[in-house]
Amino acid sequence: MTVILICGLPGVGKSAISKKLASRLKAVVLSTDKIRKELIKNPTYNSKEKKQIYDIMILLAKYLHEANIPCILDATFSKDSFRKQVKKKIGISGSQFQVVECICPEKLIISRLKSRKNDYSDADVPVYKKMKKIYESVKGKHIQVNTEVSADINAKLIHQKILEDGI
């Protein structure tokens, strides 16, 4: 069953697209922001905690995949090598795994981050700027969407591309 990794910088619109795409695919969304907030009362975002949250996400994705339930992984996935590790750790073939990278102009990202309220994500403008310095764009075959376009339209485009690829 399909596993879709949605990546990009904080504030780019990954969660909005994940929700819309999940309804089209009848998929489960696994979000590092939500997992973290459900398990840790006062997150520190240190490397040990981050590894733990990603490990939990990957374990859940592996179980969903083995149960033939499509899932969407919603997280920054800032390093290309880490995105490749996810596929390997889940034990999934190339034809069942898709990477979607979300991009949009910085001005829009900053506007979104400043207007966030009651969100699972704690990312703000300083976090975005820190992540921007270390974020590696996706290499190789993937779907890239500009989130200036509505999440509905992007979800439809992603869904069409997935169907074309036979995933």
N, C-alpha and C positions, 0 to 999 in steps of 0.2 A: 504494500500500500504506500501511497505517496507521503513523503516528508518534505515540507517546504521550509527552508530557512530564510527568514526575512531579516535583513541586516541593514545597518546604516547608523549614522550619528544620532545622538539624542535630539528629539524635537523634529525629526524629519517626517514622522507620520507612520512609523512601522506598525504601531498598535491599531491605528484606524484601518489600515489596509488589511492587517491580519484578521480583524473582526469581520470585515466585509467579505474577504476571501473565504473565511471559514464557513460562512452561511452558504456560499455557492458550492463549496466542496463537501459540506457536512463533515467538517474537520474540527478537531480539538485544537485550541490555541494554548500553547505553553509559553508563558511570558516570564522572563527572569525577574522583571519588576514585581509581578504579582506573586511569584513563588517566594521571592525574598521577603516581601511584606507579610505574607501568610506565615512564614516560618520564624522570622526574626523581628522582634519588637522594635529594636533600635539598631538598624543596620549600620555597619562601619564602612562597608565597601572596600575592605582591605583584600589583599590577594587571596588569602585563605578562604574568606567568606565568598568571594567571587567564584573561586574554583568549586566550592561546595554547591553553590546555587546552579552553576552550569552542569555539574555532575548529576544533580537531581533532575534537571531538565532533560539531559541526554538519557538517563535511565528511564524516565517516563516516556520519552519518545520511542525508545527501543521497545518497551512493553506495548505501546500503542501500535507500532509497526508490526510486531509479531501477532497482534490481535486483529490485523487488517483494518485498523482505524486510521484514516488519514490525520496527520497533525501538522500544525504550523508552529515553528519555533520563532518567537518574537524576542530578539535581543540585538544588542549592538554588534556582536561578533566582530570585534575591531581588527583582528589579525587574519590574514588569508590562511595561514597555517592552521589556525584554530578552526576555521570553517571546514577545512579538509579533515581535521581530526574528528569533527562531529560525525561526518559521514562514516568514517572508519569505525568509530566507537558504537554507532548504532548497528553497524554491520549491514549496510544497505547498498544495493546495486545502483549504478549510475542512472539507470532508467527510472528509478523510483525516488530520486532525490533531485530537488531543484533549489537553486539559490536565487533569491530576489534581492537586489540592492536598491534601496530607496535613496533618492537624492532630491535636493531642492536648493534654491538660493539661500544663502546665509541670513539674509534679512528676514525671510519668512520663518526660518528656524528660530531666530532670536525672538521674533514676535510671538511665536507659539509657546516658547519656553517662558516668556514673561507673563503670558496669560493663563498658564496652567493653574488649575485649582482642583483639589480633591482627586488627585491622580495617583496611581501606584508608583509612578516614577518620581524620584527626588531630583532628577537632573535639572539643572538651571544653566544660565549662561556661562558661568565659570566652568562647570563640568563639561559643557559642550566644547568650550575652547580648549580644555585639557584633552578631551577625546579627539578633537580634530587634529591635534599634533601627532597622535599615535595611530589614527585610523588608516588602514590600508584598503584601498579600493579592491573590489573583487577582480580577480584574474581568471581568465578562462571563460568557458561558456556559462552564461547566467542571463537572467532577465533584469534589466534596469528600468525603473520607473521614476518619473519626476512627480513628486507629490504636490506640486503646484496644482496638478489636476486632482479632481475629487477622488476620494478613496473608492467610491462606487465604480467610477470609470477605470481606475487602475486595477481594481479587483477583477473587473470584466476582462481587461487586457491580459492580465496574468493568467486567468482561467483559460482564455482562448489559447494562449501560448502553450500552456500545460497540455491541453487537449491536442494541439498540433504536434507536440513532441511525444505524444502517446504515453504520458505519465498517468 
